[in-house]
């Protein structure tokens, strides 16, 4: 080997062996045999706490929708691109279409009358609707309506397509574990049918999955067995909204129902296991009352948030932004997040700041690597 990718330099420093000609010769031997001694890299490989390759960043929803609408006029949906999906690229990840090292987030845009063709993949996925309606996602030939505030999970290797039956375009966000599966080299992808059947172009108010699984606390005995990935294909906003409202009302009545004062959180779960809704993605929804500032919180793993309603101030590490409906932001691993709600009846149906969150926490939990810390400084 004439040019080794391993490059070692003998340096005189307190934590390194004395730099001598013999040490330099030893290092040339290591380079030739593609060896790296731990004593030269331990601070990089084993830092005192997580140091993410990603950085906090905010994407303005209005700008995203404008660019997505322009792409709707220029870019067809069909084989090749498969979807008119535009991914968020974290500025610290070299231009790759990754929101974080493990999570993909994208705005998807479908024009009136368009169909996004059927395919399937090992990546776990979901759709979340911040505004609009009129699109049906068809998962395993089950048409599922998509409306504002709805969360639609889809575990890996389920056939799925979309169709827009409305007279207006519709945009939503997609979340997937593409970066994680790409880096661990586990992904598979299959093309499906070119066209949906007439039955799949139906526009039912409720999908078959909701009719079976969409009854709180009740499961169909004929179908009940633990499965990875929720069989319920849509979690409706009316239920999410009611759960958050009840938590805050109970808090006002003196019952311990919130994670901190004025901060309600719900987690979407798999009705067959009571665990996370997807094997690699945790999804939660936050409601923060106006005037409340949350305590700084750190977690291993990364999160993407979308502002569903309201306005406020978000601080992630050394970054701070004002946010409003639709805006998306990233919280890298072990960076502190705090949120100050400035919502009111003029910009929020609930009068509070509502935040949709998805993270890679299930991966970390399964590996016993998930950690969280709420900072109490100044509180």
C-alpha positions in Angstrom: 0.0 0.0 0.0 1.6 3.3 -1.1 -0.8 5.7 0.5 -2.6 4.7 3.7 -5.8 6.5 4.8 -4.4 6.2 8.4 -2.3 9.2 9.3 -0.5 9.3 12.6 1.8 12.0 14.1 4.1 11.6 17.1 3.5 14.7 19.3 5.0 15.9 22.6 1.9 16.4 24.8 1.0 15.5 28.4 -1.3 12.7 27.3 0.9 11.1 24.6 4.1 9.1 24.7 7.4 10.9 24.1 7.9 11.8 20.5 11.0 9.9 19.4 12.3 8.5 16.1 11.4 5.0 17.3 7.7 6.1 18.0 7.6 7.7 14.6 8.8 4.5 13.0 6.2 2.6 15.0 3.5 4.9 13.7 4.6 4.3 10.1 4.2 0.6 10.8 0.7 1.2 12.1 -0.2 3.2 9.0 1.0 0.5 6.7 -1.0 -2.2 8.4 -4.1 0.1 8.8 -4.0 0.2 12.6 -5.0 3.1 14.8 -3.8 3.1 18.5 -6.5 4.1 21.0 -4.2 6.5 22.8 -4.3 8.9 19.8 -8.1 8.9 19.4 -9.7 8.3 22.8 -10.9 11.8 23.2 -12.7 11.7 19.9 -14.0 8.2 20.2 -15.1 8.4 23.8 -16.0 12.0 24.7 -17.3 12.9 28.1 -20.8 13.4 26.6 -22.4 13.1 23.2 -21.1 15.5 20.5 -23.5 15.5 17.6 -22.4 15.9 14.0 -25.7 17.8 13.5 -26.4 21.4 14.6 -29.7 23.1 15.6 -31.5 24.6 12.7 -34.9 26.2 11.9 -36.8 25.9 8.6 -39.5 28.5 7.9 -42.7 26.8 6.9 -43.9 29.6 4.6 -40.7 29.3 2.6 -41.0 25.5 2.4 -44.5 25.6 1.1 -43.7 28.3 -1.5 -40.8 26.2 -2.9 -42.9 23.0 -2.8 -45.7 24.8 -4.7 -43.2 25.8 -7.4 -42.0 22.2 -7.7 -45.6 21.2 -8.1 -45.6 23.1 -11.4 -42.3 21.8 -12.6 -41.7 18.3 -11.3 -44.1 15.4 -12.1 -44.9 12.6 -9.7 -44.1 9.1 -11.0 -41.5 6.4 -11.3 -38.0 7.7 -10.7 -38.6 10.3 -8.0 -41.7 8.4 -6.8 -42.7 11.3 -4.5 -42.5 15.1 -4.7 -40.8 15.1 -1.3 -38.2 17.7 -0.4 -35.9 16.8 2.4 -34.5 19.0 5.2 -30.7 19.1 5.0 -29.0 19.8 8.3 -26.3 22.4 7.6 -23.6 20.4 9.4 -24.1 17.1 7.6 -22.4 17.9 4.3 -25.4 18.5 2.2 -26.9 15.1 2.7 -30.7 15.0 2.9 -30.7 14.3 6.6 -32.4 16.4 9.3 -30.3 14.6 11.9 -27.8 11.7 11.7 -30.7 9.2 12.1 -33.9 11.0 10.9 -35.3 12.2 7.6 -37.9 14.9 7.4 -39.4 16.3 4.3 -42.3 18.3 3.0 -44.4 16.3 0.4 -46.6 18.1 -2.0 -49.4 16.5 -4.1 -51.3 18.4 -6.8 -55.1 18.0 -7.4 -55.9 14.7 -9.1 -52.4 13.3 -8.7 -51.4 9.9 -7.6 -48.1 9.0 -5.9 -47.3 5.4 -7.1 -47.3 2.4 -4.9 -44.0 1.2 -3.3 -42.7 -0.2 -0.1 -39.5 -0.1 1.9 -37.9 -1.2 5.1 -37.7 2.3 6.4 -40.4 3.1 9.0 -42.4 6.2 8.1 -45.2 8.5 9.0 -47.1 11.5 7.7 -48.2 14.5 9.8 -50.6 17.1 8.5 -50.2 20.7 9.7 -52.8 22.1 7.3 -55.2 21.1 4.6 -57.1 17.9 3.6 -58.2 16.0 0.6 -55.4 13.4 0.2 -55.8 9.8 1.0 -52.8 7.6 1.7 -53.5 4.0 0.7 -51.6 1.5 2.9 -52.0 -2.2 2.0 -55.0 -1.2 -0.1 -56.7 0.6 2.8 -57.5 4.3 1.9 -56.8 6.5 4.9 -58.0 10.2 4.9 -55.4 12.8 5.9 -56.6 16.0 7.7 -55.1 18.8 9.7 -53.5 17.5 12.9 -53.7 13.8 12.0 -50.7 11.6 12.5 -50.4 8.6 10.2 -47.7 6.0 11.0 -46.6 3.3 8.6 -44.2 0.5 9.6 -41.7 -0.7 7.2 -42.5 -3.0 4.2 -46.1 -2.0 3.9 -47.3 -1.2 0.4 -48.4 2.4 0.2 -49.5 5.1 -2.3 -51.3 8.5 -2.2 -54.0 10.2 -4.1 -55.3 13.8 -4.0 -59.1 13.9 -4.5 -59.4 17.6 -3.7 -59.4 20.7 -6.0 -56.3 22.1 -4.2 -52.8 21.0 -3.6 -51.9 19.6 -0.3 -48.6 19.6 1.7 -47.6 17.6 4.7 -44.4 16.4 6.4 -42.9 12.9 6.1 -40.7 11.4 8.8 -38.5 8.3 8.2 -35.5 6.6 9.6 -33.7 6.7 6.2 -30.3 8.0 7.6 -30.2 5.3 10.3 -31.0 2.4 7.9 -28.6 3.8 5.3 -25.7 3.9 7.7 -26.3 0.5 9.2 -26.8 -0.9 5.6 -30.1 -2.6 6.2 -32.5 -1.0 3.7 -34.6 -2.6 1.0 -37.0 -1.0 -1.5 -39.6 -2.5 -3.9 -41.7 -0.8 -6.7 -45.4 -1.6 -6.6 -48.2 -1.3 -9.0 -48.3 1.6 -11.5 -52.0 2.4 -10.8 -54.4 2.2 -7.9 -57.7 0.3 -8.3 -61.1 2.0 -8.4 -61.7 0.8 -4.8 -58.5 2.3 -3.6 -59.5 5.6 -5.1 -62.4 5.6 -2.7 -62.6 8.5 -0.1 -64.0 6.9 3.1 -64.3 9.0 6.1 -62.7 6.3 8.2 -60.2 3.6 7.1 -60.6 -0.1 7.8 -57.7 0.2 10.3 -59.5 2.9 12.3 -62.7 0.8 12.3 -60.8 -2.1 13.8 -58.2 -0.3 16.1 -59.4 3.3 16.6 -61.4 2.8 19.8 -59.5 4.0 22.9 -58.6 1.2 25.2 -60.3 -1.4 23.1 -58.7 -4.0 20.8 -60.3 -6.5 18.4 -59.7 -9.9 19.9 -59.7 -11.5 16.5 -56.7 -9.5 15.5 -54.9 -9.0 18.7 -51.3 -10.1 18.8 -48.1 -8.1 19.4 -46.8 -6.5 16.2 -43.9 -4.2 15.5 -45.4 -1.0 14.2 -48.9 0.1 15.0 -51.8 -1.5 13.0 -53.8 1.8 13.5 -52.9 3.9 10.5 -54.3 7.2 11.7 -54.3 9.0 15.0 -56.9 11.7 14.7 -56.4 15.3 15.9 -59.7 15.4 17.7 -58.4 12.7 20.1 -54.9 14.3 20.5 -56.5 17.7 21.2 -58.9 16.3 23.8 -56.1 14.4 25.6 -53.9 17.5 25.9 -56.8 19.7 27.0 -57.8 17.3 29.7 -54.2 17.1 31.1 -54.1 20.9 31.5 -57.6 21.1 33.0 -56.7 18.4 35.5 -53.6 20.3 36.4 -55.7 23.4 37.1 -57.9 21.3 39.3 -54.9 20.3 41.4 -54.1 16.8 40.0 -50.6 15.8 38.9 -51.3 15.3 35.2 -48.5 17.2 33.3 -44.8 16.8 32.9 -44.2 20.3 34.3 -46.5 23.2 35.1 -48.4 24.3 32.0 -46.7 21.6 29.8 -48.9 18.7 28.7 -47.4 15.8 26.6 -49.0 12.8 24.9 -47.2 9.9 23.2 -48.6 8.0 20.3 -48.4 4.2 21.1 -48.9 0.9 19.4 -52.2 -0.6 20.7 -50.8 -4.2 20.5 -47.8 -3.5 22.7 -48.4 -0.1 24.4 -44.8 0.7 23.2 -43.7 3.2 20.7 -45.8 3.6 17.6 -42.9 2.6 15.3 -39.9 0.4 16.0 -37.3 3.2 15.4 -39.3 6.4 15.8 -41.0 7.9 18.9 -43.7 10.5 18.3 -45.1 12.9 20.9 -47.2 16.0 21.0 -46.7 18.9 23.4 -49.0 21.7 24.5 -47.4 24.6 26.4 -49.6 27.2 27.9 -49.1 30.8 27.1 -46.5 32.5 29.3 -44.9 29.2 30.3 -41.2 28.5 29.8 -40.1 24.9 29.9 -37.1 23.7 31.9 -34.1 22.9 29.6 -34.1 19.2 28.8 -31.3 17.1 27.3 -31.8 13.7 25.6 -29.5 11.2 23.9 -30.6 10.9 20.3 -32.1 13.6 18.1 -35.5 15.1 17.5 -37.4 17.1 14.9 -40.2 19.4 16.0 -42.9 21.1 14.0 -45.0 23.9 15.3 -48.6 22.9 14.8 -50.2 26.0 16.3 -49.3 29.1 18.2 -46.0 31.0 18.5 -43.1 31.2 20.9 -39.4 31.3 21.4 -37.2 28.1 21.1 -33.7 27.8 22.4 -31.5 24.8 21.5 -28.0 25.1 22.9 -26.6 28.4 21.7 -29.3 28.9 19.0 -32.6 30.7 19.6 -35.5 31.4 17.3 -39.0 32.9 17.2 -41.3 30.2 15.7 -44.9 30.1 14.3 -47.2 27.6 12.7 -45.5 25.1 10.5 -41.9 26.0 11.3 -39.6 23.0 11.8 -36.5 22.8 14.0 -33.9 20.2 14.9 -32.6 19.3 18.4 -29.3 17.3 18.1 -28.2 14.7 20.7 -27.7 16.0 24.3 -28.3 19.7 23.4 -30.6 21.4 25.9 -34.0 22.5 24.6 -36.2 25.0 26.3 -39.4 26.6 24.9 -41.2 29.8 25.8 -44.8 29.9 24.8 -46.1 33.3 23.5 -49.3 31.9 21.9 -52.7 33.5 22.1 -56.2 33.1 20.8 -55.1 35.1 17.7 -52.6 32.5 16.5 -53.7 29.3 18.1 -57.0 27.4 18.3 -56.0 26.1 21.8 -54.5 29.4 22.9 -51.3 27.5 23.6 -48.1 26.6 21.7 -48.7 23.1 20.2 -45.6 21.2 19.1 -45.3 17.9 17.2 -42.1 15.9 17.9 -40.5 12.8 16.5 -37.2 11.3 17.6 -35.0 8.2 17.4 -35.5 7.4 21.1 -36.7 3.8 20.5 -33.3 2.9 18.9 -31.5 4.2 21.9 -33.9 2.6 24.4 -33.6 -0.8 22.8 -29.8 -0.5 23.1 -30.0 0.9 26.7 -28.4 4.1 25.5 -31.3 6.5 26.1 -30.6 9.1 28.7 -32.4 12.3 29.6 -31.7 15.2 32.0 -33.9 18.1 33.1 -31.8 21.1 34.1 -32.8 22.8 37.3 -30.4 25.8 37.1 -32.2 29.0 38.1 -35.5 27.3 38.7 
